[in-house]
Amino acid sequence: FCAYYMISRSLGPEFGGSIGLIFAFANAVGVSMYVVGFAETVVDLLKNSAIMVDEMNDIRIIGCITIVLLLGISVAGMEWEAKAQIILLVILLVAIVNVFVGTVIPATNEKKAQGFFNYRSKIFLENFTPAFRDGETFFSVFAIFFPAATGILAGANISGDLRDAQAALPKGTLLAILITGLTYLAMALSATVVRDATGNSSSIINHTTPVICNGSTAVACELGYDFSSCEVEKCKFGLMNNFQVMTLVSGFGPLIIAGTFSATLSSALASLVSAPKVFQALCKDNIYRALHFFAKGHGKNNEPIRGYVLTFIISVAFILIGDLNTIAPIISNFFLASYALINFSCFHASYAKSPGWRPAYKYYNMWLSLMGALLCCVVMFVINWWAALLTYGIEFLLYIYVTVKKPDVNWGSSTQAVTFVSAVSNALSLSGVEDHVKNFRPQILVLTGSTRSRPALLDLAHSFSKNYGLRMVLSPQGPRSETVDEMNNAMEKNQLWLKKKKRKAFYAAVACDNFREGAESLLQASGLGRMKPNTLMIGFKKNWRTAGAEAVQSYVGILHDAFDFEYGTAMLRVNQGLDVSHIVEAEGLYDIVFSGLCASKPSTLTQIQENMSVCGSPPPQVAKMNEKLVEASLQFKKKQPKGTIDVWWLFDDGGLTLLLPYILTTRKKWKDCKMRIFIAGQPGRSDLDKEEMKGLLKKFRINCSDINVFDDLHIKPRSESLKELQEMIEPFRLHEGSKDADQIRALQKEQPWKVTDKELSDIYCLNNTTKLNPVLKEQCLTYLFTLLTPCRSMPIARKETISDFLYMAWLDILTKDLPPTLLIRGNHKSVLTFYS
């Protein structure tokens, strides 16, 4: 319930951490103000008899001695502090009663000469209007008086020591405000003492000599005293001049001195206890890691001894200033900033309309909280504009620090609630807006077995959609009965892993009987309104020849489903492979889910390799393969060296093949990479095709370093390439041969996934594929990354026309032994426009 908890748990660690530090500091400085007030009173009593050095240094000496004694009481524990507060409260109450008694005791001539005349309506009317002097204003006086009202949070600051804080705090705080307010109003001596008085008994008017009195002395003249000399020179008595006027008014003067001591020491003690506890609460949350040293408590009550020492040092530093009027405005600014955020946190929680915010106070109003927050901010600037700017500057720097550090806390703050409300509101607003080609953003859906198994795929998707669109990582799991518990438990862990690795994406998983069913569900249901994926990103199935018919059919089926649901498709192939799950599981390289013997947090390839060696080396050949695989999986995470992104635009798919590489060139990691465009042309008109392409790119405002026209598609493929293709598909051929039609139909029914002779004879694009791969190898000597659109005649394996294994062989032979290659196929919807 302390101010820090109210703000931090409502507005989050960014606001809570900044204001918590300032609030703790304000309480520490408050100790020095109250102690200096006490020391000034002591020095004022002793200045005529026992001056040690001079008035200012005496205040410093007495203040330091006093705070040492108060520190001893505080460190002794809350029991001693509570007993001391009770004693001081009794003295204070007696002193207050003493003042009221003194105001009704008939004033002596000596007191009248010093300006005290008991209750008089004329004195009240004269003193009711303001009369600021010596450059003072309402707000400069307010700044000095305001710390007298900062004790309203004293109870909240020690809420941890209360038996029933929830019941006691509202009653205690409201009663304290009511009683204190009435006491301050009743203690105002504006109806009993005039503003200026000489203190001389000779000032009595004898009515024989005419006296002309004006200004503040006019009321005194009507009461029989001539204080007109105070209009010319400064007098020592009266409300405006005598700081000990309460002693004059009271029935017994020494009791007022005791009351002053009690009030200052009581407030100093309360602040001395509050500041370390607030600071300890802040340090326990570990928002500022450098301050965690002060979180440790001692004893059964967990007393913040280290916090007491720090508060003592800060207080002594301000006590050495020795001037109450200098210290008070500093505290006022810090406390006003704290109160502004307390009020704002209440308003913000109401504005967020979170079901968890249920204020029990009957007369609470959110707009009153907002008005209080604005009033605090305005008053800060009116009191001292540069001090207010400095306070908010410090808050802002602390806010930025916490925002950058991102402490690992979740307090269910109203900031989170407002973010949720804003997200829903914006999503609903967006759903009412029609799609436009100018606003197209690649919203990538990454299909993977698990978040950690294919890091290269995630990194590349991150590069495509960072600051541009949505990224979702989807993971089809096994049957519901077997995987639902594990899947639910891993949801949050996987999302945290993505956050930890700074991959801004959403994670989703689905229980399913097979991979394709899960993928189909995710393709249809992923996203919200317009915030829906439009591009599927998947890794190339490198083991298609050994995976089995069902796995290959499922894989190719997912591509069919993506086109049916109007997704663009991007397929990444890296020669070393994408799947590092066996390394992750065996070596424990990622520490979120897998907790193997060597689980750690490797940030570089070197660290990963070291982990491998420590865990027990596999056979040299396997270790080398794993090394290359891990290196390949991290290649898109690091800054890319100078090179080229080769774009083979062989088919107009709506522009997705041009847009994605352009987005890559805008990324910081890829800024040293240039785009090269390769297009298919007609023999004899290469120059014309090149100029047309250059004009088209200019209209699209896409820069490239070179345009190459490929016009030899009519040339026959090399014999060795055809032989390699034949060997690749040989195990999957049906081999009809001389079989009759009935035998062929029976074989096709039994093994529908096998490649028929008719398929091979009908697909001329296979020839283009086999001759295109050598050209790609030849052109990509200075490669970094290659992007391809599939052959026009076979953009995707046609259902019931091209078998799945034949399609996989086509993809394999097309991309074999190339640099990292991304096969892109748009959904024929335009994603590029000439207009900005």
C-alpha positions, 0 to 999 in steps of 0.5 A, spaced: 500 500 500 505 504 500 506 510 495 511 506 491 506 500 490 500 504 488 504 507 482 508 501 480 503 496 481 498 500 477 502 504 472 508 499 471 515 498 473 517 504 468 513 509 472 513 506 479 521 505 479 522 512 477 517 515 482 519 510 487 526 512 487 524 520 488 519 518 493 524 515 497 529 521 496 523 526 498 522 522 505 530 522 506 530 529 505 524 530 509 528 528 515 533 533 514 527 539 514 524 536 520 531 536 524 533 543 521 526 545 524 528 542 531 535 545 531 533 552 529 528 552 535 533 550 540 538 555 537 533 560 538 532 558 545 540 558 546 542 564 542 543 569 548 546 564 552 550 558 549 552 559 542 558 554 540 560 557 533 555 561 530 548 560 529 548 557 522 553 552 524 550 551 531 544 548 527 548 544 523 551 541 529 545 540 533 541 537 527 547 532 526 547 530 533 539 529 533 539 525 527 544 520 530 539 519 536 533 518 531 537 513 527 538 509 534 531 509 535 529 507 528 534 501 528 532 499 535 525 497 531 518 499 530 516 497 537 521 503 540 519 507 534 511 506 536 513 508 543 517 514 541 511 516 537 506 515 542 510 519 547 511 525 542 504 525 540 502 526 548 506 532 548 504 535 542 496 534 544 498 537 551 501 543 547 495 544 542 491 544 548 495 549 551 495 554 545 487 554 545 487 555 553 492 561 552 488 564 547 482 565 552 486 568 558 486 575 558 492 578 555 497 582 559 499 589 557 506 586 556 503 581 551 498 586 548 505 590 546 507 584 542 501 584 538 496 579 542 489 581 544 485 575 545 480 574 539 478 580 536 473 580 529 477 586 527 484 583 527 481 577 523 478 581 518 484 585 517 489 579 517 484 575 512 486 579 506 493 577 504 499 582 505 506 578 502 512 582 503 520 581 501 518 578 494 514 572 497 508 570 493 502 565 495 506 559 492 513 561 495 509 560 502 505 554 499 512 551 498 514 552 505 508 550 508 506 544 503 511 539 507 506 540 513 501 536 509 506 530 506 504 526 513 498 523 510 502 517 507 506 516 513 501 510 515 501 507 507 509 507 508 509 502 514 503 498 511 507 492 512 507 493 519 499 494 520 495 488 522 489 489 517 492 494 513 486 494 508 481 496 513 486 501 517 489 505 512 483 508 509 480 510 516 486 512 519 488 516 513 482 520 512 481 521 520 488 524 520 486 529 514 480 531 517 483 532 524 489 535 522 485 540 517 481 542 523 487 543 527 491 547 522 485 552 521 483 552 529 491 554 530 491 560 525 492 565 530 489 571 525 484 573 530 488 574 536 495 577 534 496 583 529 501 583 523 506 588 526 508 590 534 513 594 537 514 590 543 514 596 547 509 598 553 510 605 551 506 604 545 500 605 549 496 611 546 494 616 552 489 619 548 492 626 549 496 626 543 493 625 536 495 619 533 494 617 525 495 610 524 494 607 517 495 600 514 497 594 518 497 598 524 490 601 524 487 595 528 492 596 533 490 603 534 483 602 535 485 597 540 489 603 544 496 601 541 501 605 537 505 601 532 505 606 527 513 606 527 513 599 524 510 602 517 517 605 517 522 600 520 521 593 521 519 591 528 520 584 532 513 582 534 507 580 531 505 575 526 509 577 520 516 578 525 515 573 531 517 566 529 515 564 537 508 568 536 505 561 539 509 561 545 506 568 546 499 566 545 499 560 549 498 559 557 504 556 558 510 558 554 515 552 555 509 547 553 510 550 546 517 549 545 516 542 548 510 541 542 515 544 537 520 539 539 515 533 539 512 535 532 519 536 528 522 530 532 515 526 530 515 527 523 523 526 522 522 519 525 516 518 521 520 520 515 526 516 517 522 510 518 518 511 511 524 512 507 528 506 508 522 501 507 520 505 501 527 504 498 527 497 500 521 495 497 523 498 490 530 494 491 526 488 492 523 488 485 530 489 482 528 494 478 535 498 479 540 492 479 545 496 482 541 498 488 539 490 490 544 491 495 539 495 499 534 490 499 536 485 504 533 486 511 535 484 518 531 481 524 524 478 524 521 484 522 526 484 516 528 491 518 532 495 512 538 497 516 542 498 510 536 503 508 537 506 514 544 508 513 543 511 506 537 515 509 542 517 514 547 519 509 542 523 505 539 527 511 546 529 514 548 532 507 541 536 507 542 538 514 549 541 512 545 546 508 542 549 515 536 553 512 529 551 512 526 555 507 531 552 502 530 545 503 522 545 504 521 547 496 525 541 494 521 537 498 515 540 496 517 538 488 518 531 489 512 530 494 508 533 489 510 529 483 509 523 487 502 525 489 501 527 481 502 520 479 498 517 485 492 521 483 494 519 475 495 511 477 487 511 480 485 515 474 489 510 469 486 504 472 479 507 472 480 509 464 483 502 463 476 499 465 480 493 468 475 488 471 481 487 477 480 495 479 474 495 484 475 501 488 471 500 495 471 507 496 464 510 495 465 517 493 471 515 488 471 519 482 476 518 476 475 525 474 477 528 481 483 523 481 485 526 474 484 533 476 488 532 482 494 530 478 493 536 473 493 540 479 499 537 482 503 538 476 501 546 475 503 547 482 510 544 481 511 549 476 508 555 479 512 554 485 519 553 482 519 552 474 526 550 473 525 545 479 519 542 476 523 541 470 529 538 473 524 533 477 521 531 471 527 530 467 530 526 473 523 522 472 524 521 465 531 519 465 529 513 470 523 512 466 528 511 460 533 507 464 527 502 466 524 501 459 531 500 456 533 494 461 526 491 461 525 488 468 522 481 468 516 483 472 509 482 471 504 486 476 498 486 472 498 494 471 493 498 468 498 500 463 497 493 460 490 493 461 490 500 456 494 496 451 489 491 451 484 496 450 487 500 445 489 493 441 482 491 441 480 498 439 485 498 433 484 491 431 476 493 430 477 499 427 482 496 422 477 491 420 472 496 417 478 498 412 478 495 406 485 492 403 489 497 399 495 495 395 499 501 398 498 498 405 500 491 404 505 488 409 508 481 409 505 478 415 509 472 416 506 465 418 512 461 420 510 453 420 515 450 424 515 443 429 518 448 435 520 455 436 527 452 437 528 447 431 529 452 425 532 459 428 534 461 421 527 461 418 525 465 424 531 470 423 529 471 416 522 472 417 524 477 422 528 481 417 522 481 412 516 483 417 520 487 422 516 494 423 512 492 417 507 487 419 505 481 423 509 475 425 506 468 427 510 462 429 505 456 429 507 449 431 502 443 430 503 438 435 501 431 436 494 428 438 490 431 443 490 426 448 498 425 448 500 432 447 495 437 450 498 438 457 505 439 454 502 444 449 499 448 454 505 448 459 510 450 453 505 456 450 508 461 455 515 458 455 515 458 447 513 466 447 518 468 452 523 464 448 521 468 442 521 475 447 528 473 450 531 472 443 528 478 441 524 475 435 518 479 435 512 474 434 506 471 436 507 463 438 501 459 437 500 451 437 494 446 436 493 439 437 492 435 431 492 427 429 497 429 423 502 435 421 497 437 415 491 437 419 494 442 424 497 446 419 490 447 415 487 449 422 492 454 423 492 457 416 485 458 417 484 460 424 491 464 425 490 472 426 485 477 428 481 481 423 486 484 418 491 482 423 492 476 419 498 472 416 498 473 408 505 469 407 506 462 409 514 461 410 516 454 411 523 450 410 525 445 405 524 438 406 531 436 405 529 428 407 524 427 402 527 421 399 527 418 406 521 421 410 516 416 407 510 417 402 505 420 408 510 425 410 511 428 403 504 428 401 502 432 408 508 437 406 506 438 399 499 438 401 500 444 406 503 448 400 496 446 396 492 449 402 496 455 403 494 457 396 487 455 397 487 460 403 490 465 398 497 465 402 503 467 399 508 462 400 516 462 401 520 456 402 527 456 405 533 452 403 539 452 406 544 446 404 546 444 411 539 444 413 534 448 417 533 443 423 537 443 429 532 440 434 537 434 435 543 438 437 538 443 441 535 437 445 542 433 445 546 439 448 541 443 451 543 449 448 537 453 449 535 453 456 528 454 456 525 448 455 531 443 455 535 442 461 540 438 459 547 437 463 550 443 459 544 447 458 546 454 458 545 461 454 550 461 448 550 468 444 555 466 439 557 460 435 564 459 439 560 459 446 556 453 442 562 449 440 565 450 447 558 447 450 559 441 445 566 440 447 564 440 454 558 435 454 562 430 451 564 430 444 560 426 438 564 422 433 569 427 429 565 427 423 558 428 426 561 434 430 563 437 424 556 436 421 553 439 427 558 445 427 556 447 420 549 446 421 549 450 427 553 456 424 548 455 418 542 456 423 545 463 426 547 466 419 541 470 418 542 473 426 548 476 424 550 482 420 551 480 413 557 481 409 558 485 402 554 481 397 548 480 393 541 478 393 540 475 387 532 475 385 530 470 379 524 473 377 521 468 372 514 469 373 509 475 375 506 473 382 503 479 384 510 482 386 512 479 392 518 476 389 521 483 388 518 486 395 521 481 400 528 482 397 527 490 397 525 489 404 531 485 406 535 491 403 532 496 408 534 492 414 541 494 418 543 487 418 543 487 410 545 494 408 551 492 405 547 487 400 545 489 393 540 486 389 541 483 382 535 482 378 535 476 373 529 475 368 527 470 363 527 473 356 526 472 348 532 470 344 535 476 340 531 481 344 535 481 351 537 489 351 529 491 350 527 486 355 533 489 360 530 496 358 523 494 360 525 491 366 529 497 368 523 502 367 518 497 371 523 497 377 524 505 376 516 506 377 516 501 383 522 505 386 526 499 387 533 500 386 538 494 384 545 494 382 544 490 376 539 487 371 541 480 367 536 477 362 536 469 361 534 467 354 537 460 353 531 456 356 531 453 349 538 450 350 537 442 352 540 441 359 546 437 360 546 429 360 549 429 367 543 433 370 538 429 366 541 423 369 542 426 376 534 427 376 533 420 373 536 417 379 533 422 384 526 420 382 527 412 380 525 409 387 519 413 386 517 411 379 511 406 378 514 403 372 508 401 368 513 398 362 509 393 358 503 392 363 496 392 361 491 398 363 488 394 369 495 392 372 497 400 371 490 402 375 491 397 380 498 399 381 496 407 381 490 405 386 495 401 391 501 406 390 498 413 388 504 417 390 508 414 385 511 417 378 508 415 372 511 415 365 505 420 363 507 425 368 515 425 365 513 425 358 508 431 359 512 436 364 517 440 359 519 444 365 523 438 368 528 440 362 528 447 364 529 445 371 535 441 370 538 446 365 537 452 370 540 449 376 547 449 373 546 457 370 544 459 377 551 456 380 555 459 375 551 466 376 552 466 384 559 466 384 559 472 389 552 470 392 550 471 399 542 470 398 538 467 392 530 468 391 527 464 386 520 464 383 518 457 380 517 455 373 511 458 369 509 452 367 509 449 374 508 454 379 505 449 384 504 442 384 497 441 380 493 437 384 492 430 381 496 432 375 503 432 378 505 427 384 508 429 390 515 426 389 516 429 382 514 436 385 519 435 391 525 432 386 523 438 381 525 443 387 531 439 390 534 439 383 532 446 382 536 449 388 541 443 389 548 446 392 546 453 391 547 458 397 541 459 401 535 460 397 528 462 398 523 460 393 517 465 393 510 464 390 505 470 391 498 469 391 497 473 384 494 479 388 498 485 387 503 487 392 506 493 389 504 499 386 507 505 382 503 510 386 506 512 393 
